[in-house]
């Protein structure tokens, strides 16, 4: 279902928006705060005395239609974006939000947090021991992989690197599993050392404020705004975690969003408890904070029944802003005549007070209670999804249409979400605003500015490819089994055919980066008129990992070659073990080398005194006598006097003779 179909469904529905979760849950309330606009539970509607309120004086609907009128002269998408990005790519729009400022913040704080972890005790096999600072290129690749995982969900994180054919993906080509899990562990967006005492949201506040300011710069809202809430699933331990029954995710972090047309988000507030303010309902406080930048210009705020109240309507009217929304029957200052009215289907009961606030009850399949500061109780003709003509209050028609702003955002957000189970709440919020909210805002701008109608899945795919970067570089296909790639005219170390193909695709610099360079000039000594690849049969090297890899790669050139490793690498490892277990012997040999490899006279004296013993395997470095020589001589004399040296040499000599014999 695309955006137009969603809006049309809301227009033609027989009831209120089906996506309105709060309307479906009349008992919805936050765990931590009470609402001053709710009638106490020990008071019934009949017994509650509204006459003591300044908002009493309800009566029939009158002809007075004075309400704030939209007067802003500047609204819509930023003109600079319209001029410069009319043919932009999806990533151009995404980078309006996830720009160098945001990426640098993530890089700096991730590296800082990794260094903090390195200063703590850890095991010898900890991944942190291999930590290397991340840069903006790698952090973009990391975010791209996280988003990719949302497009291709697998049972566990390890499944993306599994060699099982059922789970094989291309993610290992871009990052190893150890590096990804290390970045996932160290991912951070704040400096822990400067966290103020009692600030529950400090870990994400800087990132959220930075992105929300970018959202507001790129798109200024028109007349209508809509506030609603959503839940980021989280079941870990957290002081401000919420429990909301009748929600798909009952436990989670509560998010309040301010949305405009096409589901574009311009306000993002995390509920962390402690919102209570004397004399002001929590819901009213949240609405006034989110809409603070857009008051006093005649806009209209659409809210669901958790926010809507007479008190909120009065607050907004004092700031030249209208309010339209569903209403709970147990709100303070509601007119008793309307609340207690018993209606038949299609009937309306409404009242208006001295501030022109209208509260209306309309009976459809159920009672619908509405509040508006800009509507009366008039009906308009419409057609439902079964092509039947019917009459509905204009107040409800406008509400359903505006409520679609948040519905579109929530619906898009549910497609391929990259959020995974995590014990770190701040990482979930960071991924939500980086990879969901920012991406959906970029999609809205892209479709509006370029005139395209790209879906959210295709848009995510484009962003993933741009973040990974390597996906834009065509790779030379590896030869299939039984097929041997023949190098053509490799005077410069590269196959001329492959090099020419890469030049055609991306230019000379691109070809130099991509085309593999294989040095085969030494073979020209044996075959001056052309290397006979089928006659190369043996490749001998040590057992170093890079040589093992080279042996595998070189088989693509020489079909009959066999790779064997010699004992040189193994003997070298034995010598390293000896050095580690006998540090004094190692120090003695090192200092003796310094003594005998300085002056020719010493070399001659050494040969005269020990003609059978070969010189140490290093060149003569300098001539003359230097200060370091005296230090080396003193250290050597001190070591030669150590009784432990003699015992170590007696142990090493026969042991190494056995290895040599083997």
Secondary structure, DSSP 8 states (H G I E B T S, - for coil): --HHHHHHHHHH-SSS-TT-HHHH-TT---SS---TTB--TTS-TTT--GGGSTT---BS--S---------S--EE-HHHHHH-TT--HHHHHTTTS-HHHHHHHHHHHHHHHHHHHTS---TT-GGGG-----HHHHHHHHHHHHHHHHS--SSGGGGG--STTT--SGGGT--HHHHHHHHHH--SS-GGG--TT-TTHHHHHHHHHHHHHHHHHEE--SEEEEEEEEEE--S--TT-EE-TTSSS-EEEEEEEEE-GGG-EEEEEE--S---BTTB-HHHHHHHHHTGGG-SS--EEEE-TTT--HHHHHHHHTTT-EEEEE--TTBTT--HHHHT----TT-EEEEE-TT--EEEEEESSSEEEEEESS--S-EEEEE-TTS-EEEEEHHHHHHHHHHHHHHHHHHHHTTT------S-HHHHHHHHIIIIIHHHHHHHHHHHHH-----HHHHHHHHHHHHH-GGGS-------TT------S-TTSB-HHHHHHHHHHH-HHHHHHHS-B---TTHHHH-TT---GGG--EEEE---HHHHHHHHHHTTT-TT-EEEE-SHHHHHHHHHHHHHH-HHHHHHHHHHHHHHTS-HHHHHHHHHH-TTS---SS-----S--HHHHHHHHHHHHHHT-HHHHHHHHHHHHHHHHHHH-
